[in-house]
């Protein structure tokens, strides 16, 4: 079986982007968190942060194709249902299951993100931690990641212009 080609960035570009947008800010946050004098806060924040990072990594690198296929199947089911193809109850049932799986993943990410943000904000408010410039550093990492990914797309676009000129 031949594997179909996909339009994607190279894996190293995805890894660099992920490191700048997720890992670097997480490291900065961990440095700030572990300077806290509250052990309960350290353990709670670390646990929730680790779970959230694990879920995001699993989604990005492991479950990506599965979730994309679920979305495609959902669109096909909606189409079949609208034109009355096949068993209507089976379409509804499968559509509901596909949406539940996608929704449960979204709920997990949202709840973990909100919990992490709550603990972080509560810690800053109660002066358990101080974000001495860390927020600015995190923003700079994210901005660098955005510029990096845009540059990757520009390089791909420019390379297609050069290839197109050679063929004509």
C-alpha positions as CSV (number, residue, x, y, z in Angstrom):
1,X,0.0,0.0,0.0
2,X,1.4,3.4,-1.0
3,X,1.3,6.1,1.6
4,X,-0.3,9.3,0.4
5,X,1.6,12.6,0.5
6,X,0.5,15.4,2.8
7,X,1.2,19.1,2.8
8,X,2.9,19.6,6.2
9,X,5.9,21.2,7.7
10,X,9.0,19.1,8.3
11,X,9.0,17.3,11.6
12,X,12.0,19.3,12.8
13,X,10.1,22.5,12.1
14,X,7.1,21.2,14.1
15,X,9.4,20.3,17.0
16,X,11.1,23.7,17.0
17,X,7.7,25.4,17.0
18,X,6.4,23.2,19.7
19,X,9.5,23.8,21.9
20,X,9.2,27.5,21.5
21,X,5.4,27.7,22.0
22,X,5.0,25.1,24.7
23,X,8.2,23.7,26.2
24,X,10.1,27.0,26.7
25,X,7.2,28.8,28.4
26,X,6.6,25.7,30.5
27,X,10.3,25.6,31.6
28,X,10.1,29.3,32.5
29,X,6.9,28.7,34.5
30,X,8.5,25.7,36.2
31,X,11.5,27.7,37.3
32,X,9.2,30.3,38.8
33,X,7.0,27.7,40.4
34,X,9.8,25.7,42.0
35,X,11.1,28.9,43.6
36,X,7.9,29.0,45.6
37,X,8.0,28.3,49.3
38,X,4.7,26.3,49.1
39,X,5.2,22.6,48.6
40,X,1.4,22.0,48.1
41,X,1.4,24.6,45.2
42,X,4.5,23.0,43.6
43,X,3.0,19.5,43.6
44,X,-0.5,20.6,42.5
45,X,0.8,22.9,39.7
46,X,3.3,20.3,38.5
47,X,0.8,17.5,38.4
48,X,-1.8,19.5,36.5
49,X,0.8,21.0,34.2
50,X,2.3,17.6,33.4
51,X,-1.2,16.1,32.7
52,X,-2.0,19.0,30.3
53,X,1.3,18.7,28.5
54,X,0.8,14.9,28.2
55,X,-2.7,15.4,26.7
56,X,-1.5,18.0,24.3
57,X,1.5,15.9,23.1
58,X,-0.7,12.9,22.7
59,X,-3.1,14.9,20.6
60,X,-0.5,16.5,18.5
61,X,1.7,13.5,17.8
62,X,-0.3,10.3,18.5
63,X,-4.1,11.0,18.2
64,X,-3.8,13.5,15.3
65,X,-4.8,11.1,12.6
66,X,-7.5,9.5,14.7
67,X,-9.2,12.9,15.5
68,X,-8.9,14.0,11.9
69,X,-10.5,10.8,10.7
70,X,-13.3,11.3,13.2
71,X,-14.0,14.8,11.9
72,X,-14.1,13.5,8.3
73,X,-16.4,10.7,9.3
74,X,-18.7,13.2,11.1
75,X,-18.9,15.4,8.0
76,X,-19.7,12.3,5.8
77,X,-22.4,11.2,8.3
78,X,-23.9,14.7,8.3
79,X,-24.0,14.6,4.5
80,X,-25.5,11.1,4.3
81,X,-28.1,12.0,6.9
82,X,-29.1,15.2,5.0
83,X,-29.6,13.3,1.8
84,X,-31.2,10.3,3.5
85,X,-28.7,7.7,2.6
86,X,-28.5,4.6,4.8
87,X,-30.0,3.9,8.2
88,X,-30.9,7.3,9.8
89,X,-30.7,6.0,13.4
90,X,-27.3,4.5,12.7
91,X,-26.1,7.8,11.2
92,X,-27.4,9.7,14.3
93,X,-25.8,7.2,16.7
94,X,-22.4,7.2,15.0
95,X,-22.5,11.0,14.6
96,X,-23.2,11.4,18.3
97,X,-20.4,9.0,19.3
98,X,-17.9,10.8,17.0
99,X,-18.9,14.2,18.5
100,X,-18.7,12.9,22.1
101,X,-15.2,11.6,21.6
102,X,-14.0,15.0,20.1
103,X,-15.9,16.9,22.8
104,X,-14.5,14.8,25.7
105,X,-11.0,15.5,24.5
106,X,-11.8,19.3,24.3
107,X,-13.3,19.2,27.8
108,X,-10.2,17.5,29.2
109,X,-7.9,20.1,27.7
110,X,-10.1,23.0,28.8
111,X,-10.5,21.8,32.4
112,X,-6.8,21.2,32.8
113,X,-6.0,24.6,31.2
114,X,-8.5,26.4,33.4
115,X,-7.2,24.6,36.5
116,X,-3.6,25.4,35.7
117,X,-4.5,29.1,35.0
118,X,-6.5,29.3,38.3
119,X,-3.6,27.9,40.4
120,X,-1.1,30.1,38.7
121,X,-3.2,33.3,39.1
122,X,-4.1,32.3,42.7
123,X,-0.4,31.8,43.5
124,X,0.5,35.2,42.0
125,X,-2.4,36.8,43.9
126,X,-1.4,35.2,47.2
127,X,2.3,36.0,46.5
128,X,3.3,32.3,46.6
129,X,5.2,33.1,43.4
130,X,6.3,36.2,41.7
131,X,6.6,36.3,37.9
132,X,9.6,38.6,37.8
133,X,9.8,39.1,34.0
134,X,8.8,35.5,33.4
135,X,5.6,36.5,31.7
136,X,7.5,38.8,29.2
137,X,10.0,36.0,28.5
138,X,7.1,33.6,27.8
139,X,5.5,36.1,25.5
140,X,8.8,36.5,23.6
141,X,9.1,32.7,23.2
142,X,5.6,32.5,21.8
143,X,6.2,35.5,19.4
144,X,9.4,33.9,18.3
145,X,7.5,30.6,17.6
146,X,4.9,32.5,15.5
147,X,7.6,34.3,13.5
148,X,9.4,31.0,13.0
149,X,6.4,29.2,11.7
150,X,5.5,32.1,9.4
151,X,9.1,32.1,8.1
152,X,8.7,28.3,7.3
153,X,5.6,29.0,5.3
154,X,7.3,31.8,3.4
155,X,10.2,29.6,2.6
156,X,7.8,26.9,1.2
157,X,5.9,29.5,-0.8
158,X,9.1,31.0,-2.3
159,X,10.5,27.6,-3.2
160,X,7.3,26.8,-5.1
161,X,7.8,30.1,-7.1
162,X,11.3,29.0,-8.1
163,X,10.1,25.5,-9.0
164,X,7.2,26.9,-11.1
165,X,9.6,29.2,-13.0
166,X,11.8,26.3,-14.0
167,X,8.9,24.2,-15.4
168,X,7.4,27.0,-17.5
